Amino acid sequence: MREAGVEMKLKLGYWNGVSFEQTRIVQADCRVNEADLTRLYSPPDCVKHIAGFMPERSAVDNPWARLECSACNSTIDLVHHEWPERMTVWFPAAPAS
């Protein structure tokens, strides 16, 4: 993602109740084209692209997306593919129209 020019940020998250340290959250300012990601990079089965909503007043409130690795327990927060800002890029490439 970095090599493709995607802006990535490391932010502090919630407090970990075990070690009493703040968790770190990696955020990538992009939407993921899952078909191209799978075709170009063949991620292992432990890596998943997941997207959804946390409904409040509407079923589509609070969109979220992330890449998760269950092997190393890491996450990259992404932009939900249906809720981008005007300049949000696709990774690795935009879907075919």
Secondary structure, 3 states (H helix, E strand, C coil): CCCCCCCEEEEEEEECCCCCCEEEEEEECEEECHHHHHHHHCCCCCEEEEEEECCCCCCCCCEEEEEEECCCCEEEEECCCCCCCCCCEEECCCCCC
